[in-house]
Amino acid sequence: MKAEKLLKYCQGKKGAYLDFPFGDDYAVVKIRTSSKRNGYIFAEFFVKDGEEKFTFSTSAEDAEFLRENIPDAVTRGWHCPPVQAKYKSTAVLSRLDDVLLEKLADVSYERAFSKLTAKEKSDL
């Protein structure tokens, strides 16, 4: 799957919007929150070493499973600080099938959505 297709899939989620807080070559998709907060990132897209990559969040157990079982496609979150590295992973888009990539995006979205307040959820 190309990054453009997965990016559009992520943007189609309830309350999702595109942002570039880390520069023009690093797209993130966030869930809209209240005006007092900056939104929750659930998908990150960038090119590194000539390959399109996608950073997402899962449970620590799922992250470990993915990294151990498909190490050529999923690694520890490329840019993540140690506190997030347990949950964030980076995938090489060309090495995973579309169904799995969409599932990973769904899981990451649900994790971010769960952090919203009840009011923020109802406002979406």
C-alpha positions as a LaTeX table, in Angstrom:
\begin{tabular}{lrrr}
\hline
Residue & $x$ (\AA) & $y$ (\AA) & $z$ (\AA) \\
\hline
Met1 & 0.00 & 0.00 & 0.00 \\
Lys2 & 1.21 & 3.45 & $-0.80$ \\
Ala3 & 1.36 & 6.06 & 1.97 \\
Glu4 & $-1.13$ & 8.25 & 0.11 \\
Lys5 & $-3.81$ & 5.55 & 0.24 \\
Leu6 & $-3.31$ & 4.76 & 3.94 \\
Leu7 & $-3.14$ & 8.47 & 4.74 \\
Lys8 & $-6.55$ & 8.97 & 3.09 \\
Tyr9 & $-7.91$ & 5.96 & 4.99 \\
Cys10 & $-6.76$ & 7.51 & 8.28 \\
Gln11 & $-8.16$ & 10.93 & 7.39 \\
Gly12 & $-11.55$ & 9.30 & 6.83 \\
Lys13 & $-11.86$ & 8.46 & 10.50 \\
Lys14 & $-14.20$ & 10.45 & 12.74 \\
Gly15 & $-12.54$ & 13.68 & 13.91 \\
Ala16 & $-9.29$ & 13.00 & 12.02 \\
Tyr17 & $-7.26$ & 15.75 & 10.41 \\
Leu18 & $-3.89$ & 16.13 & 8.73 \\
Asp19 & $-1.10$ & 18.13 & 10.37 \\
Phe20 & 2.62 & 18.74 & 9.79 \\
Pro21 & 4.00 & 19.63 & 13.25 \\
Phe22 & 7.44 & 18.17 & 12.46 \\
Gly23 & 7.92 & 19.67 & 8.99 \\
Asp24 & 6.57 & 19.37 & 5.47 \\
Asp25 & 8.04 & 15.91 & 4.91 \\
Tyr26 & 6.46 & 14.30 & 7.99 \\
Ala27 & 2.67 & 14.01 & 7.88 \\
Val28 & 0.67 & 13.13 & 10.97 \\
Val29 & $-3.00$ & 12.37 & 11.37 \\
Lys30 & $-4.56$ & 13.51 & 14.62 \\
Ile31 & $-7.95$ & 13.26 & 16.28 \\
Arg32 & $-9.43$ & 16.66 & 16.96 \\
Thr33 & $-9.70$ & 17.57 & 20.65 \\
Ser34 & $-10.84$ & 20.64 & 22.53 \\
Ser35 & $-9.35$ & 24.00 & 21.64 \\
Lys36 & $-7.24$ & 23.83 & 24.81 \\
Arg37 & $-5.42$ & 20.73 & 23.63 \\
Asn38 & $-3.49$ & 19.94 & 20.46 \\
Gly39 & $-5.13$ & 16.70 & 19.29 \\
Tyr40 & $-3.92$ & 13.12 & 19.57 \\
Ile41 & $-1.60$ & 11.73 & 16.92 \\
Phe42 & $-2.53$ & 8.25 & 15.77 \\
Ala43 & $-0.68$ & 7.91 & 12.46 \\
Glu44 & 2.61 & 9.28 & 11.17 \\
Phe45 & 3.92 & 9.07 & 7.61 \\
Phe46 & 7.42 & 9.73 & 6.34 \\
Val47 & 10.11 & 8.46 & 4.00 \\
Lys48 & 13.33 & 7.10 & 5.48 \\
Asp49 & 16.08 & 5.23 & 3.65 \\
Gly50 & 14.04 & 5.53 & 0.45 \\
Glu51 & 11.01 & 3.68 & 1.87 \\
Glu52 & 7.57 & 4.95 & 2.85 \\
Lys53 & 6.98 & 4.34 & 6.55 \\
Phe54 & 4.05 & 4.50 & 8.95 \\
Thr55 & 4.25 & 4.88 & 12.72 \\
Phe56 & 1.31 & 3.66 & 14.78 \\
Ser57 & 0.40 & 2.73 & 18.36 \\
Thr58 & $-0.71$ & $-0.62$ & 19.80 \\
Ser59 & $-0.59$ & $-2.33$ & 23.16 \\
Ala60 & 2.91 & $-3.15$ & 24.38 \\
Glu61 & 2.18 & $-6.86$ & 23.87 \\
Asp62 & 1.04 & $-6.38$ & 20.28 \\
Ala63 & 4.02 & $-4.17$ & 19.51 \\
Glu64 & 6.39 & $-6.82$ & 20.82 \\
Phe65 & 4.57 & $-9.55$ & 18.85 \\
Leu66 & 4.74 & $-7.61$ & 15.57 \\
Arg67 & 8.40 & $-6.69$ & 16.01 \\
Glu68 & 9.40 & $-10.27$ & 16.86 \\
Asn69 & 7.36 & $-11.93$ & 14.12 \\
Ile70 & 7.90 & $-9.54$ & 11.21 \\
Pro71 & 11.17 & $-7.77$ & 12.06 \\
Asp72 & 11.89 & $-6.92$ & 8.41 \\
Ala73 & 8.66 & $-4.89$ & 8.28 \\
Val74 & 7.94 & $-3.62$ & 11.82 \\
Thr75 & 10.43 & $-2.05$ & 14.20 \\
Arg76 & 10.40 & 0.11 & 17.31 \\
Gly77 & 8.94 & 3.55 & 16.62 \\
Trp78 & 11.64 & 5.32 & 14.63 \\
His79 & 11.61 & 8.65 & 16.45 \\
Cys80 & 9.86 & 7.75 & 19.70 \\
Pro81 & 11.12 & 8.72 & 23.13 \\
Pro82 & 11.64 & 5.76 & 25.48 \\
Val83 & 8.31 & 6.25 & 27.25 \\
Gln84 & 6.44 & 5.80 & 23.93 \\
Ala85 & 8.74 & 3.18 & 22.39 \\
Lys86 & 6.93 & 0.38 & 24.20 \\
Tyr87 & 3.72 & 1.16 & 22.29 \\
Lys88 & 4.77 & 2.83 & 19.04 \\
Ser89 & 6.08 & 0.90 & 16.08 \\
Thr90 & 7.14 & 1.85 & 12.59 \\
Ala91 & 6.18 & $-0.24$ & 9.56 \\
Val92 & 7.62 & $-0.26$ & 6.07 \\
Leu93 & 4.45 & 0.12 & 4.00 \\
Ser94 & 5.62 & $-1.97$ & 1.05 \\
Arg95 & 6.32 & $-4.98$ & 3.29 \\
Leu96 & 2.83 & $-5.40$ & 4.79 \\
Asp97 & $-0.49$ & $-6.13$ & 3.12 \\
Asp98 & $-3.26$ & $-3.54$ & 2.95 \\
Val99 & $-5.58$ & $-5.39$ & 5.33 \\
Leu100 & $-2.97$ & $-5.50$ & 8.10 \\
Leu101 & $-1.99$ & $-1.86$ & 7.57 \\
Glu102 & $-5.62$ & $-0.75$ & 7.85 \\
Lys103 & $-6.04$ & $-2.88$ & 10.99 \\
Leu104 & $-2.95$ & $-1.26$ & 12.55 \\
Ala105 & $-4.35$ & 2.18 & 11.68 \\
Asp106 & $-7.69$ & 1.19 & 13.26 \\
Val107 & $-6.04$ & 0.02 & 16.47 \\
Ser108 & $-3.94$ & 3.16 & 16.68 \\
Tyr109 & $-7.00$ & 5.34 & 16.11 \\
Glu110 & $-8.97$ & 3.51 & 18.82 \\
Arg111 & $-6.11$ & 3.95 & 21.29 \\
Ala112 & $-6.02$ & 7.69 & 20.63 \\
Phe113 & $-9.83$ & 7.97 & 20.65 \\
Ser114 & $-9.95$ & 6.33 & 24.09 \\
Lys115 & $-7.90$ & 9.23 & 25.49 \\
Leu116 & $-10.53$ & 11.81 & 24.55 \\
Thr117 & $-12.82$ & 13.21 & 27.19 \\
Ala118 & $-16.50$ & 12.27 & 27.06 \\
Lys119 & $-17.30$ & 15.76 & 25.77 \\
Glu120 & $-14.65$ & 15.57 & 23.05 \\
Lys121 & $-16.05$ & 12.21 & 21.93 \\
Ser122 & $-19.58$ & 13.53 & 21.78 \\
Asp123 & $-18.47$ & 16.67 & 19.91 \\
Leu124 & $-17.01$ & 14.56 & 17.09 \\
\hline
\end{tabular}
